[in-house]
Amino acid sequence: MGPEPTTATTSGTPLAPIPVTPAQPTHNVGDDCSDGRIIAQWALTADGQWVCLPKEQATSTEPVTPPPTGEPGAR
């Protein structure tokens, strides 16, 4: 048999366990994680893993034409 386990003491009083605060996340859901010309945001998977998800990108290099202004249906 091995030695009996011991408890550390100070002045005869057992030391209380030190509470551990969970680490704060390095990201927040929705924070920007874009790289270069790819626009992306941080998200959490179902199992709690961080992933950087690209947002839907425009497929054309042409500038986007804004919708017409004025009365609905007017051109």
C-alpha positions in Angstrom: 0.0 0.0 0.0 1.1 3.6 -0.7 1.2 6.5 1.7 -2.0 8.0 3.0 -3.2 11.2 1.2 -2.5 14.4 3.1 -4.2 17.8 3.2 -2.1 21.0 3.1 -2.7 23.1 6.2 -1.8 26.5 7.4 -1.7 27.0 11.2 -3.6 23.8 11.5 -6.5 24.9 9.3 -7.2 23.2 6.0 -6.9 25.4 2.9 -10.1 26.2 1.1 -10.4 25.3 -2.5 -9.8 28.3 -4.9 -12.7 28.9 -7.2 -11.8 28.8 -10.8 -13.5 31.4 -13.1 -14.1 30.0 -16.6 -12.1 31.7 -19.3 -13.8 34.5 -21.2 -14.5 33.7 -24.8 -12.0 35.3 -27.2 -14.9 36.1 -29.6 -18.5 37.1 -29.5 -21.1 35.6 -31.8 -21.5 38.0 -34.7 -18.1 39.7 -34.3 -16.2 40.4 -37.5 -13.6 37.8 -38.6 -13.3 39.0 -42.2 -10.1 38.4 -44.0 -9.1 40.2 -47.2 -12.2 40.6 -49.4 -14.2 37.8 -47.6 -16.7 39.2 -45.1 -17.3 36.8 -42.3 -18.6 36.6 -38.7 -17.9 34.4 -35.7 -20.4 31.8 -34.8 -20.7 28.8 -32.4 -21.4 25.3 -33.6 -23.8 23.0 -31.8 -20.9 21.4 -29.8 -19.5 24.8 -28.7 -16.7 25.2 -31.2 -15.9 28.7 -32.7 -16.1 29.0 -36.5 -15.6 31.9 -38.8 -18.5 31.8 -41.2 -18.4 33.8 -44.5 -21.4 35.9 -45.2 -23.1 35.7 -48.6 -20.8 37.5 -51.0 -21.7 39.4 -54.1 -20.6 37.4 -57.2 -20.2 40.3 -59.5 -17.4 42.9 -59.5 -20.0 45.4 -60.9 -21.2 48.0 -58.3 -24.6 47.2 -56.9 -27.4 49.4 -58.3 -29.5 50.9 -55.5 -33.2 50.3 -55.8 -35.2 53.1 -57.4 -36.5 55.9 -55.1 -39.9 57.5 -55.1 -43.4 56.0 -55.3 -43.6 52.2 -55.1 -43.8 50.7 -58.6 -42.5 54.0 -60.2 -39.6 53.7 -62.6 
